[in-house]
Amino acid sequence: MSDCLRKETLSFIIDGCNPLAETGRSKLQNQRAVLNQQILRAVRMRAGAENLLRYVATNNNKVREQVLLELSFVNSDLQILKEELEGLNISVEVYQNTEETFSIPLVPLGLKETKEVDFTLPLKDFILEHYSEDSSEYEDEIADLMDLRQACRTPSRDEAGIEMLISYFLQLGYVENRFFPPTRHMGVLFTWYDSFTGVPVCQQNLLLEKASILFNIGALYTQIGTRCNRQTQAGLENAVDAFQRAAGVLSYLKETFTHTPSYDMSPAMLNVLVKMMLAQAQECVFEQIGLPGIRNEFFTLVKMTQEVAKVGEVYMLVNTAMNQEPVKENVPYSWSKLAQIKSDHYKALAHYFIATILCDHELQSGDDEDQQEKALSQLYDYMPEGLMVLTVLKDKVQRKQLGKAHLRKAIVYHEEALRVCGLCKKLRNIDVLQEVLTAAHKRSLLKYAQQETEDDFLSLIQAPDILPKTEHRIETIAPQFSKVKVKDFFHRLGPLTVFSAKQRWTAPRTIRIYHEAGELGFSLKGGSPVQIYCLDPVCSAASMGLKEGDYIVSVGDVDCKWLGVNEVLEKFKSVGEQPIEIEVISCQDTAASMHSKSATYSVGMQKTYSLICLAMEDDKIDQTKKAPLKLPFLSWGTKNRQKAASTLCLPSAVAGSSQIKKKLSPFTLLNTESSLY
């Protein structure tokens, strides 16, 4: 790689990350990393105690009691560590905008932590044995890849950080096709920690790396969304966009990587996270509508009633999803309770708004009776027995009774939200949340006190439920990877359609070509690189070992992997009648198994984590050892794979068959929106 390109790459990395920033967010992330290591040690100790209990203490009661006691201590430590990790996940104040605000905090996702990975030896070995090139010439490219990965551990919380993560994800597409054949492992161990449990997952599968980077892209979007200034229209628009994009990335992750070994990336958990991000986007939409102030006007209040009821509904669905198996045990308890609080709070606001309509707006002679009847009827699925919408509009007593019924229901919802908030230790320490809930509760109590009369005990009307409706449909925004332009670090290896890990080649052979009466004895075809075509079997080139279908990789001392037919012919013409040496390669096989994306998530992986963690040494991984082929957690259709060829020596110069060239994407997995409140 040229010095200029390397400088551009490093400059881009600096733009997208800030590893030295001493922000509250970075401190939280550092605490998360420390907790992950403590959880790893505790998991190993638990696995050891379980094995001891299983194989040693079966007949010795005294030893069995001691092991059980130790196991109880370890489980207790793990529970404490899990609660500390949950405390980090609900530390929402750190991620909010620094401007003073009177809004309920939004929940961001923390970034997944990882260990350092050294690509140097595996990639250099593969370049030497598979591509038959001097691997020392690719040290800069390997260093660039490792620098980019390291920078992705501390992305900046802005668009530059998103672009950096996407660029690494796209580079992984190139790296996967260049260096990771489907029939063997490369000996590169990737370790990523679960964002919710802190349990590590260790694999030699690049798909774990790609899935984790996608998760962090989604998580970074949520942090950008929570950072937006919710006191301005532009800030709320950006927040809505960020949460929609976060939901889009997480949805893409769920659909593309369907069998992930980590709870935070399981389909069930991702489904919950997508719902939560869309709910937060819907909440920001409501705040955006109400930002200029909510006028005490009939039709304005009807609209706001339906909008806020929609927010309450989506949070109710989020809370329901969080309390379902298998995610119930791993979703932070405070998240579930916050979703319940928001559902109750916004439902209470809906009842407060409709009560204001009924109590403050009597039908006047100049009002459009039909329009008001139509608007009010859209708020209800049914009316209380004995009441009709038009009658309620015309009858002052019925209006007041129904309005007070809504106020009573609003107060009930407010009190429930305050009760749940008080029961959760993490949430009751969030001052702004307590202030918002208390202020809304007092406002409803004051409104009810203004309507109270002596004959209240005669009113038996129960307020009906309100139908939610929104004019602003919130949907996921799919990730747009094509907007981030990246260049393959290992571009010099040649076109990816030909020079990939799934295709095996002979070592380059040198052929000396003599012009015979101005003829070469063969024709050229194809794009880059060019192929030998219509070879004359009696020409001098054929006698020196040139074969039909061979690829020309160099002419003289000039690399020709990226040259087309006309450019190669110009090279031949430039030497005139003088003999010229070319280097060619032959394809050894064309069969290449592809990853299958059909897989099923399997719950109950906790013991698997323990066993795998015991088998791994923290920082002592011998990169030179060839790992035996094992079925990974990410199972991608291994039934029809051919056995891997030996890579202990360079490929020999043997005859190859002609190859049918197919269009190959560099990304095998990328085929693939006066004031009352």
C-alpha positions as CSV (number, residue, x, y, z in Angstrom):
1,M,0.0,0.0,0.0
2,S,1.3,3.5,-0.9
3,D,2.3,5.9,1.9
4,C,-0.4,8.3,0.7
5,L,-3.2,5.8,1.0
6,R,-1.9,4.6,4.4
7,K,-1.9,8.2,5.7
8,E,-5.5,8.7,4.3
9,T,-6.6,5.6,6.1
10,L,-5.0,6.6,9.4
11,S,-6.5,10.0,9.1
12,F,-9.9,8.5,8.6
13,I,-9.4,6.3,11.7
14,I,-8.5,9.3,13.8
15,D,-11.7,11.1,12.5
16,G,-13.9,8.2,13.6
17,C,-12.4,7.4,17.1
18,N,-11.1,9.1,20.2
19,P,-9.5,6.5,22.5
20,L,-8.1,9.2,24.8
21,A,-11.3,11.0,25.5
22,E,-12.1,11.1,29.2
23,T,-15.9,11.4,28.9
24,G,-18.5,9.9,31.1
25,R,-19.4,7.5,28.3
26,S,-15.8,6.3,28.0
27,K,-15.5,5.8,31.7
28,L,-18.6,3.7,31.7
29,Q,-17.2,1.7,28.8
30,N,-14.0,1.1,30.8
31,Q,-16.0,0.0,33.8
32,R,-17.8,-2.4,31.5
33,A,-14.5,-3.9,30.3
34,V,-13.4,-4.4,33.9
35,L,-16.7,-6.1,34.8
36,N,-16.4,-8.4,31.8
37,Q,-13.0,-9.7,33.0
38,Q,-14.4,-10.2,36.5
39,I,-17.4,-12.1,35.1
40,L,-15.1,-14.2,33.0
41,R,-13.1,-15.3,36.1
42,A,-16.3,-16.1,38.0
43,V,-17.7,-18.1,35.1
44,R,-14.5,-20.1,35.0
45,M,-14.6,-20.8,38.7
46,R,-18.2,-21.9,38.4
47,A,-17.4,-24.2,35.6
48,G,-14.5,-25.7,37.6
49,A,-16.8,-26.2,40.6
50,E,-19.5,-27.8,38.4
51,N,-16.9,-30.2,36.9
52,L,-15.6,-31.1,40.4
53,L,-19.1,-31.7,41.6
54,R,-19.9,-33.9,38.6
55,Y,-16.8,-36.1,38.5
56,V,-15.0,-35.9,41.9
57,A,-17.5,-35.3,44.7
58,T,-20.1,-37.9,43.7
59,N,-19.2,-40.4,46.5
60,N,-17.5,-38.1,49.1
61,N,-20.2,-36.3,51.0
62,K,-17.7,-34.0,52.8
63,V,-16.1,-32.9,49.5
64,R,-19.5,-32.5,48.0
65,E,-20.7,-30.2,50.7
66,Q,-17.6,-28.0,50.3
67,V,-18.0,-27.8,46.6
68,L,-21.7,-26.9,46.9
69,L,-20.8,-24.2,49.3
70,E,-18.1,-22.8,47.0
71,L,-20.6,-23.0,44.1
72,S,-23.1,-21.0,46.1
73,F,-20.5,-18.3,46.7
74,V,-19.5,-18.1,43.1
75,N,-23.1,-17.9,41.9
76,S,-23.7,-15.1,44.5
77,D,-20.6,-13.2,43.1
78,L,-21.9,-13.7,39.6
79,Q,-25.3,-12.2,40.6
80,I,-23.6,-9.2,42.1
81,L,-21.5,-8.6,39.0
82,K,-24.6,-9.0,36.8
83,E,-26.4,-6.3,38.9
84,E,-23.4,-4.0,38.6
85,L,-23.5,-4.5,34.8
86,E,-27.2,-3.7,34.8
87,G,-26.4,-0.5,36.7
88,L,-24.1,0.5,33.8
89,N,-26.9,-0.3,31.3
90,I,-29.3,2.0,33.1
91,S,-26.8,4.8,33.5
92,V,-28.8,6.8,31.0
93,E,-27.9,10.3,32.3
94,V,-24.4,10.0,31.0
95,Y,-25.7,9.5,27.4
96,Q,-28.3,12.3,27.5
97,N,-27.7,15.8,26.0
98,T,-25.9,18.2,28.3
99,E,-28.6,20.8,27.9
100,E,-31.1,21.0,30.8
101,T,-34.2,19.2,29.8
102,F,-37.5,18.2,31.4
103,S,-38.0,14.9,29.5
104,I,-37.9,11.3,30.5
105,P,-34.5,9.8,29.7
106,L,-34.0,7.6,26.6
107,V,-32.2,4.3,26.8
108,P,-29.0,3.7,24.8
109,L,-27.2,0.4,24.2
110,G,-23.7,-0.1,25.5
111,L,-21.0,-1.2,23.0
112,K,-19.9,-4.8,23.0
113,E,-16.3,-5.1,24.3
114,T,-13.7,-7.3,22.6
115,K,-10.1,-8.4,23.0
116,E,-7.2,-7.5,20.7
117,V,-6.7,-9.7,17.6
118,D,-3.4,-10.3,15.9
119,F,-3.9,-10.9,12.2
120,T,-0.3,-10.9,11.3
121,L,0.9,-14.5,11.3
122,P,-2.3,-16.1,10.0
123,L,-2.7,-13.7,7.1
124,K,1.0,-13.7,6.2
125,D,1.0,-17.5,6.2
126,F,-2.1,-17.6,4.0
127,I,-0.7,-15.1,1.5
128,L,2.4,-17.2,1.2
129,E,0.8,-20.6,0.9
130,H,-2.4,-19.7,-1.0
131,Y,-1.4,-16.7,-3.2
132,S,2.3,-17.7,-3.5
133,E,3.3,-14.1,-2.9
134,D,5.9,-12.6,-0.6
135,S,3.9,-11.9,2.6
136,S,6.4,-9.4,3.9
137,E,5.2,-7.0,1.2
138,Y,1.7,-6.9,2.8
139,E,2.8,-6.0,6.3
140,D,1.4,-2.4,5.9
141,E,-2.0,-3.7,4.7
142,I,-2.2,-6.1,7.7
143,A,-1.2,-3.2,10.0
144,D,-3.9,-1.0,8.5
145,L,-6.5,-3.7,9.1
146,M,-5.4,-4.1,12.8
147,D,-5.3,-0.3,13.3
148,L,-8.8,0.0,12.0
149,R,-10.1,-2.8,14.2
150,Q,-8.4,-1.2,17.3
151,A,-10.0,2.1,16.4
152,C,-13.4,0.5,16.3
153,R,-13.2,-0.3,20.0
154,T,-13.5,3.4,20.8
155,P,-15.7,5.0,18.1
156,S,-16.6,8.7,18.5
157,R,-20.3,9.3,19.1
158,D,-21.1,10.9,15.8
159,E,-21.5,10.2,12.1
160,A,-17.7,9.8,11.7
161,G,-17.8,6.9,14.3
162,I,-20.6,5.3,12.4
163,E,-18.7,5.5,9.1
164,M,-15.6,4.0,10.7
165,L,-17.5,1.0,12.0
166,I,-19.2,0.5,8.7
167,S,-15.9,0.8,6.9
168,Y,-14.4,-2.0,9.1
169,F,-17.5,-4.1,8.5
170,L,-17.1,-3.7,4.8
171,Q,-13.4,-4.5,5.0
172,L,-14.3,-7.7,6.8
173,G,-16.3,-8.7,3.7
174,Y,-13.1,-8.4,1.6
175,V,-11.0,-10.2,4.3
176,E,-13.5,-13.0,4.5
177,N,-13.4,-13.7,0.8
178,R,-9.6,-13.2,0.6
179,F,-8.4,-15.2,3.6
180,F,-11.2,-17.3,5.2
181,P,-11.9,-20.4,3.1
182,P,-15.2,-22.2,4.0
183,T,-13.4,-25.5,4.6
184,R,-11.0,-24.6,7.4
185,H,-10.3,-22.2,10.3
186,M,-7.6,-19.6,10.0
187,G,-6.4,-19.8,13.6
188,V,-7.6,-16.3,14.4
189,L,-9.6,-16.2,17.7
190,F,-12.2,-13.6,18.1
191,T,-13.5,-12.8,21.6
192,W,-16.6,-10.6,22.2
193,Y,-18.4,-10.0,25.5
194,D,-22.2,-10.1,25.8
195,S,-23.5,-6.6,26.3
196,F,-26.0,-7.7,29.0
197,T,-24.5,-10.7,30.8
198,G,-20.8,-9.9,30.3
199,V,-20.1,-13.5,29.4
200,P,-17.4,-13.9,26.6
201,V,-17.9,-15.8,23.4
202,C,-14.7,-17.1,21.8
203,Q,-14.7,-18.3,18.2
204,Q,-12.4,-18.7,15.2
205,N,-15.3,-17.6,13.0
206,L,-15.2,-14.3,11.2
207,L,-19.0,-14.1,11.3
208,L,-18.9,-13.5,15.0
209,E,-16.7,-10.5,14.3
210,K,-19.1,-9.2,11.6
211,A,-22.2,-9.7,13.7
212,S,-20.6,-7.9,16.7
213,I,-19.6,-4.9,14.6
214,L,-23.1,-4.7,13.3
215,F,-24.4,-4.7,16.9
216,N,-22.0,-1.9,17.8
217,I,-23.2,0.2,14.8
218,G,-26.8,-0.1,16.1
219,A,-25.6,0.6,19.6
220,L,-23.7,3.7,18.5
221,Y,-26.8,5.0,16.7
222,T,-28.8,4.7,20.0
223,Q,-26.1,6.7,21.8
224,I,-26.3,9.4,19.1
225,G,-30.1,9.4,19.5
226,T,-30.0,9.9,23.2
227,R,-27.4,12.7,22.8
228,C,-29.6,14.8,20.6
229,N,-31.0,18.0,22.0
230,R,-34.7,17.3,22.6
231,Q,-35.5,20.9,23.2
232,T,-35.2,21.8,19.5
233,Q,-37.0,20.5,16.4
234,A,-33.8,19.7,14.6
235,G,-32.6,17.7,17.7
236,L,-35.8,15.7,17.8
237,E,-35.7,15.0,14.1
238,N,-32.1,13.7,14.5
239,A,-33.1,11.6,17.4
240,V,-36.0,10.0,15.5
241,D,-33.7,9.3,12.6
242,A,-31.0,7.8,14.8
243,F,-33.4,5.4,16.6
244,Q,-34.9,4.3,13.2
245,R,-31.5,3.6,11.9
246,A,-30.5,1.7,15.0
247,A,-33.6,-0.4,14.6
248,G,-32.8,-1.0,11.0
249,V,-29.3,-2.2,11.8
250,L,-30.5,-4.5,14.5
251,S,-33.2,-5.8,12.3
252,Y,-30.6,-6.5,9.6
253,L,-28.5,-8.3,12.1
254,K,-31.4,-10.4,13.2
255,E,-32.3,-11.4,9.6
256,T,-28.8,-12.0,8.4
257,F,-27.1,-13.7,11.3
258,T,-29.7,-16.1,12.5
259,H,-27.6,-18.3,14.8
260,T,-25.5,-16.2,17.0
261,P,-23.8,-17.6,20.2
262,S,-24.4,-14.5,22.3
263,Y,-27.7,-13.7,24.1
264,D,-27.5,-10.0,23.2
265,M,-27.6,-11.0,19.5
266,S,-30.2,-13.7,19.6
267,P,-33.2,-13.2,17.4
268,A,-35.5,-12.9,20.4
269,M,-33.3,-10.3,22.1
270,L,-32.8,-8.3,18.9
271,N,-36.6,-8.4,18.3
272,V,-37.0,-6.7,21.7
273,L,-34.3,-4.1,21.0
274,V,-35.9,-3.2,17.7
275,K,-39.2,-2.7,19.4
276,M,-37.6,-0.5,22.1
277,M,-35.8,1.7,19.5
278,L,-38.9,2.2,17.5
279,A,-40.8,3.1,20.7
280,Q,-38.2,5.7,21.6
281,A,-38.5,7.1,18.0
282,Q,-42.3,7.3,18.5
283,E,-41.8,9.1,21.8
284,C,-39.6,11.7,20.2
285,V,-42.2,12.2,17.5
286,F,-44.8,13.0,20.2
287,E,-42.3,15.4,21.8
288,Q,-41.7,17.0,18.4
289,I,-45.4,17.6,17.9
290,G,-45.8,19.1,21.3
291,L,-42.6,21.2,21.3
292,P,-44.2,24.5,20.2
293,G,-46.8,24.0,22.9
294,I,-50.2,22.2,23.0
295,R,-53.0,24.6,22.4
296,N,-56.2,24.1,24.5
297,E,-58.3,23.6,21.4
298,F,-60.7,20.8,20.6
299,F,-59.2,19.3,17.5
300,T,-55.6,19.9,18.6
301,L,-56.3,18.0,21.8
302,V,-58.0,15.1,19.9
303,K,-54.9,14.7,17.8
304,M,-52.5,14.8,20.8
305,T,-54.7,12.3,22.6
306,Q,-54.3,9.8,19.8
307,E,-50.6,10.5,19.4
308,V,-49.7,10.1,23.1
309,A,-51.9,7.0,23.3
310,K,-49.8,5.5,20.5
311,V,-46.7,6.1,22.5
312,G,-48.3,4.3,25.5
313,E,-49.3,1.4,23.4
314,V,-45.8,0.8,21.8
315,Y,-44.2,0.9,25.3
316,M,-46.8,-1.6,26.5
317,L,-45.8,-3.9,23.7
318,V,-42.1,-3.4,24.6
319,N,-42.7,-4.2,28.2
320,T,-44.7,-7.3,27.2
321,A,-41.9,-8.5,24.9
322,M,-39.3,-7.9,27.7
323,N,-41.1,-10.2,30.0
324,Q,-41.3,-13.2,27.6
325,E,-38.9,-16.1,27.5
326,P,-36.1,-16.5,26.6
327,V,-35.1,-12.8,27.0
328,K,-36.8,-12.2,30.4
329,E,-33.7,-13.4,32.4
330,N,-31.2,-11.2,30.5
331,V,-33.0,-7.9,29.8
332,P,-32.0,-5.5,32.5
333,Y,-34.8,-5.3,35.1
334,S,-34.7,-1.5,35.1
335,W,-35.3,-1.4,31.3
336,S,-38.5,-3.5,31.7
337,K,-39.7,-1.3,34.5
338,L,-38.9,1.9,32.6
339,A,-41.0,0.6,29.7
340,Q,-43.8,-0.1,32.1
341,I,-43.5,3.4,33.6
342,K,-43.5,5.1,30.2
343,S,-46.5,3.1,29.1
344,D,-48.5,4.1,32.2
345,H,-47.3,7.7,32.0
346,Y,-48.3,8.3,28.4
347,K,-51.6,6.5,28.8
348,A,-52.3,8.8,31.7
349,L,-51.5,11.8,29.5
350,A,-54.0,10.5,26.9
351,H,-56.7,10.4,29.5
352,Y,-55.7,13.8,30.8
353,F,-56.0,15.3,27.3
354,I,-59.4,13.9,26.6
355,A,-60.6,15.0,30.0
356,T,-59.5,18.5,29.1
357,I,-61.6,18.3,25.9
358,L,-64.7,17.2,27.8
359,C,-64.3,19.6,30.7
360,D,-63.1,22.7,29.0
361,H,-64.9,22.7,25.6
362,E,-68.7,22.9,25.6
363,L,-70.5,22.7,22.3
364,Q,-71.2,26.2,21.1
365,S,-73.8,27.4,18.6
366,G,-71.1,28.2,16.0
367,D,-69.2,24.9,16.4
368,D,-69.3,22.2,13.7
369,E,-71.3,19.6,15.5
370,D,-70.7,16.8,13.0
371,Q,-67.0,17.4,12.9
372,Q,-66.7,17.3,16.6
373,E,-68.8,14.2,16.9
374,K,-66.7,12.5,14.2
375,A,-63.4,13.5,15.9
376,L,-64.5,12.4,19.3
377,S,-65.9,9.1,18.1
378,Q,-62.5,8.2,16.6
379,L,-61.1,8.2,20.1
380,Y,-63.2,5.3,21.3
381,D,-63.8,1.7,20.4
382,Y,-66.9,1.7,22.5
383,M,-68.8,4.2,24.7
384,P,-69.9,3.5,28.3
385,E,-73.4,2.0,28.6
386,G,-76.1,4.6,28.1
387,L,-73.9,7.2,26.5
388,M,-73.6,8.4,22.9
389,V,-71.0,10.7,21.5
390,L,-73.4,13.3,20.3
391,T,-75.3,13.2,23.6
392,V,-72.1,13.7,25.5
393,L,-71.2,16.7,23.4
394,K,-74.6,18.3,24.0
395,D,-75.2,17.3,27.6
396,K,-73.1,19.3,30.0
397,V,-73.6,16.9,32.9
398,Q,-72.6,13.8,30.9
399,R,-69.5,15.7,29.5
400,K,-68.4,16.5,33.0
401,Q,-69.0,13.0,34.3
402,L,-67.1,11.3,31.5
403,G,-64.3,13.9,31.7
404,K,-63.9,13.2,35.5
405,A,-63.9,9.5,34.8
406,H,-61.0,10.0,32.4
407,L,-59.2,12.1,35.1
408,R,-59.7,9.3,37.6
409,K,-58.1,6.9,35.2
410,A,-55.3,9.2,34.5
411,I,-54.6,9.6,38.2
412,V,-54.5,5.8,38.6
413,Y,-52.0,5.4,35.8
414,H,-49.8,8.2,37.2
415,E,-49.9,6.6,40.7
416,E,-48.9,3.3,39.2
417,A,-46.0,4.8,37.3
418,L,-44.8,6.5,40.5
419,R,-45.2,3.2,42.4
420,V,-43.2,1.2,40.0
421,C,-40.5,3.9,39.8
422,G,-40.2,3.9,43.6
423,L,-39.8,0.1,43.7
424,C,-36.8,0.1,41.3
425,K,-33.6,1.3,43.0
426,K,-31.9,2.3,39.7
427,L,-34.9,4.3,38.5
428,R,-35.8,6.2,41.6
429,N,-32.3,7.6,41.6
430,I,-32.9,9.3,38.2
431,D,-34.1,12.8,39.4
432,V,-35.6,14.0,36.1
433,L,-37.7,10.9,35.8
434,Q,-39.2,11.5,39.3
435,E,-39.8,15.2,38.5
436,V,-41.6,14.5,35.3
437,L,-43.8,11.8,36.8
438,T,-44.6,13.9,39.9
439,A,-45.4,17.0,37.9
440,A,-47.8,15.1,35.6
441,H,-49.5,13.5,38.6
442,K,-50.0,16.9,40.3
443,R,-51.4,18.4,37.1
444,S,-54.1,15.7,36.9
445,L,-54.9,16.0,40.6
446,L,-55.4,19.7,40.2
447,K,-57.6,19.3,37.2
448,Y,-59.7,16.8,39.0
449,A,-60.0,19.1,42.1
450,Q,-61.3,21.9,39.9
451,Q,-64.2,19.6,38.7
452,E,-65.1,18.0,42.0
453,T,-68.7,18.5,43.3
454,E,-70.8,17.1,46.1
455,D,-72.7,14.6,43.9
456,D,-69.5,12.8,42.7
457,F,-70.5,9.6,44.5
458,L,-73.4,9.2,42.1
459,S,-71.1,9.0,39.1
460,L,-70.5,5.3,38.2
461,I,-69.1,5.9,34.7
462,Q,-65.9,4.0,33.8
463,A,-63.7,5.7,31.4
464,P,-63.3,3.7,28.2
465,D,-59.9,2.9,26.6
466,I,-58.6,5.3,24.0
467,L,-57.8,4.1,20.5
468,P,-54.1,5.0,19.6
469,K,-53.4,6.5,16.2
470,T,-50.5,8.4,14.7
471,E,-50.0,10.4,11.6
472,H,-46.3,9.7,11.7
473,R,-45.5,6.1,10.9
474,I,-42.3,5.0,12.4
475,E,-40.4,2.3,10.6
476,T,-36.9,0.9,10.5
477,I,-34.4,2.4,8.2
478,A,-32.2,-0.2,6.6
479,P,-28.4,0.3,6.8
480,Q,-27.0,1.9,3.7
481,F,-23.6,0.4,3.5
482,S,-23.1,1.5,-0.1
483,K,-22.8,5.2,1.0
484,V,-19.5,4.4,2.7
485,K,-16.8,4.0,0.1
486,V,-13.9,1.7,1.1
487,K,-11.0,0.3,-0.8
488,D,-9.9,-3.3,-0.3
489,F,-6.7,-3.2,1.8
490,F,-5.5,-6.2,-0.1
491,H,-6.3,-4.8,-3.5
492,R,-2.8,-5.8,-4.8
493,L,-3.7,-9.5,-4.5
494,G,-5.9,-9.1,-7.6
495,P,-9.5,-9.0,-8.6
496,L,-11.7,-10.7,-5.9
497,T,-13.7,-12.6,-8.5
498,V,-10.6,-14.6,-9.2
499,F,-8.2,-14.3,-6.3
500,S,-10.3,-15.5,-3.4
501,A,-9.9,-18.0,-0.6
502,K,-12.4,-20.3,-2.2
503,Q,-10.3,-20.9,-5.3
504,R,-6.9,-22.7,-5.3
505,W,-4.1,-21.9,-7.7
506,T,-0.8,-23.3,-8.7
507,A,2.4,-21.4,-8.0
508,P,3.2,-18.8,-10.7
509,R,5.1,-20.4,-13.7
510,T,7.4,-18.4,-15.9
511,I,6.8,-18.8,-19.6
512,R,9.2,-17.4,-22.1
513,I,7.4,-16.3,-25.3
514,Y,8.9,-15.9,-28.7
515,H,7.2,-14.2,-31.6
516,E,6.7,-16.6,-34.5
517,A,6.1,-14.7,-37.7
518,G,4.4,-11.9,-35.7
519,E,2.1,-14.4,-33.9
520,L,2.0,-15.3,-30.2
521,G,0.3,-18.7,-30.8
522,F,-2.6,-17.8,-28.6
523,S,-5.4,-15.3,-28.0
524,L,-6.4,-13.4,-24.9
525,K,-9.9,-13.1,-23.3
526,G,-11.7,-12.0,-20.2
527,G,-11.4,-8.9,-18.0
528,S,-8.9,-8.7,-15.2
529,P,-6.8,-10.8,-15.2
530,V,-6.8,-12.0,-18.8
531,Q,-6.9,-15.7,-19.7
532,I,-5.1,-17.7,-22.4
533,Y,-7.6,-18.6,-25.1
534,C,-7.3,-20.6,-28.4
535,L,-3.8,-21.9,-27.6
536,D,-2.0,-23.4,-30.5
537,P,-0.7,-26.7,-29.1
538,V,2.4,-26.7,-31.3
539,C,3.5,-23.1,-30.5
540,S,6.7,-22.5,-28.4
541,A,4.7,-21.2,-25.5
542,A,2.7,-24.4,-25.3
543,S,5.9,-26.4,-25.3
544,M,7.1,-24.5,-22.4
545,G,4.0,-25.3,-20.3
546,L,1.4,-22.7,-21.2
547,K,-2.1,-24.1,-20.9
548,E,-5.5,-23.2,-22.1
549,G,-7.3,-21.1,-19.4
550,D,-4.2,-20.0,-17.7
551,Y,-4.3,-16.5,-16.1
552,I,-1.5,-14.0,-16.9
553,V,-0.4,-12.3,-13.6
554,S,2.6,-10.5,-14.9
555,V,4.3,-9.5,-18.2
556,G,8.0,-8.9,-17.7
557,D,8.3,-7.2,-14.4
558,V,4.9,-5.5,-14.6
559,D,2.0,-6.9,-12.4
560,C,-1.0,-7.5,-14.8
561,K,-3.6,-8.8,-12.4
562,W,-5.7,-5.7,-12.9
563,L,-5.0,-5.2,-16.6
564,G,-7.5,-5.9,-19.4
565,V,-6.9,-7.6,-22.7
566,N,-5.9,-4.4,-24.6
567,E,-3.5,-3.3,-21.9
568,V,-1.8,-6.7,-21.8
569,L,-1.5,-6.7,-25.6
570,E,0.2,-3.2,-25.4
571,K,2.7,-4.7,-23.1
572,F,3.4,-7.5,-25.6
573,K,3.8,-4.9,-28.5
574,S,6.1,-2.7,-26.5
575,V,8.9,-5.3,-26.6
576,G,8.7,-5.7,-30.3
577,E,10.3,-8.9,-31.7
578,Q,12.2,-9.6,-28.5
579,P,11.3,-12.6,-26.4
580,I,9.3,-11.8,-23.3
581,E,8.7,-13.6,-20.0
582,I,5.2,-13.9,-18.5
583,E,4.0,-15.4,-15.3
584,V,0.8,-17.5,-15.4
585,I,-1.2,-19.5,-12.9
586,S,-3.6,-22.3,-13.3
587,C,-6.8,-23.0,-11.4
588,Q,-6.6,-26.3,-9.4
589,D,-10.3,-26.6,-8.5
590,T,-13.4,-24.6,-9.0
591,A,-15.7,-26.2,-6.5
592,A,-16.2,-23.9,-3.5
593,S,-18.8,-24.5,-0.9
594,M,-20.8,-21.4,0.1
595,H,-22.0,-20.5,3.6
596,S,-25.6,-21.4,4.2
597,K,-27.6,-18.9,6.2
598,S,-30.1,-21.4,7.5
599,A,-29.7,-21.9,11.2
600,T,-31.7,-21.9,14.4
601,Y,-30.9,-20.1,17.6
602,S,-30.5,-22.4,20.5
603,V,-31.0,-21.2,24.0
604,G,-29.4,-22.5,27.1
605,M,-25.9,-21.7,26.2
606,Q,-24.7,-20.7,29.6
607,K,-22.8,-24.0,30.3
608,T,-21.3,-23.8,26.8
609,Y,-19.9,-20.4,27.7
610,S,-18.4,-21.8,30.9
611,L,-16.7,-24.8,29.1
612,I,-15.4,-22.6,26.3
613,C,-14.0,-20.0,28.7
614,L,-12.1,-22.7,30.6
615,A,-10.5,-23.9,27.5
616,M,-9.2,-20.5,26.5
617,E,-6.1,-18.8,27.9
618,D,-6.4,-15.0,28.2
619,D,-3.4,-13.8,26.3
620,K,-1.6,-17.0,25.3
621,I,-2.8,-18.1,21.9
622,D,-0.4,-19.8,19.7
623,Q,-1.2,-18.4,16.3
624,T,1.1,-20.9,14.5
625,K,-0.9,-24.0,15.6
626,K,-3.5,-25.3,13.2
627,A,-6.8,-25.6,14.9
628,P,-8.8,-28.9,14.4
629,L,-12.0,-28.4,12.4
630,K,-14.8,-28.1,14.9
631,L,-18.4,-27.3,14.4
632,P,-18.7,-23.7,15.5
633,F,-21.6,-22.0,17.2
634,L,-22.3,-20.3,13.9
635,S,-23.3,-23.3,11.9
636,W,-23.4,-22.5,8.3
637,G,-24.2,-25.7,6.3
638,T,-21.2,-28.0,6.5
639,K,-22.7,-31.1,5.0
640,N,-21.3,-30.8,1.5
641,R,-18.0,-29.1,2.1
642,Q,-14.9,-30.7,0.6
643,K,-12.0,-31.5,2.8
644,A,-9.5,-28.7,3.1
645,A,-6.3,-29.1,1.1
646,S,-3.0,-29.2,3.0
647,T,-1.4,-25.8,3.4
648,L,1.9,-26.9,4.8
649,C,3.8,-26.2,1.6
650,L,3.4,-24.0,-1.5
651,P,1.1,-25.3,-4.2
652,S,3.0,-27.2,-6.9
653,A,2.9,-26.3,-10.6
654,V,0.3,-28.7,-11.9
655,A,-2.1,-28.6,-14.7
656,G,-5.4,-26.8,-14.1
657,S,-8.7,-26.9,-15.7
658,S,-10.4,-23.9,-17.3
659,Q,-12.5,-21.9,-15.0
660,I,-16.0,-20.6,-15.5
661,K,-15.9,-17.1,-14.0
662,K,-18.7,-16.0,-11.9
663,K,-19.6,-12.6,-10.5
664,L,-18.6,-12.7,-6.9
665,S,-19.6,-9.9,-4.5
666,P,-17.0,-8.9,-2.0
667,F,-19.6,-9.2,0.8
668,T,-21.2,-12.7,0.9
669,L,-23.7,-11.5,3.5
670,L,-24.6,-8.2,2.0
671,N,-26.9,-9.5,-0.8
672,T,-28.0,-9.5,-0.2
673,E,-37.8,7.8,9.9
674,S,-51.3,28.6,26.4
675,S,-49.4,25.1,26.9
676,L,-50.9,22.1,28.6
677,Y,-47.9,19.8,28.6
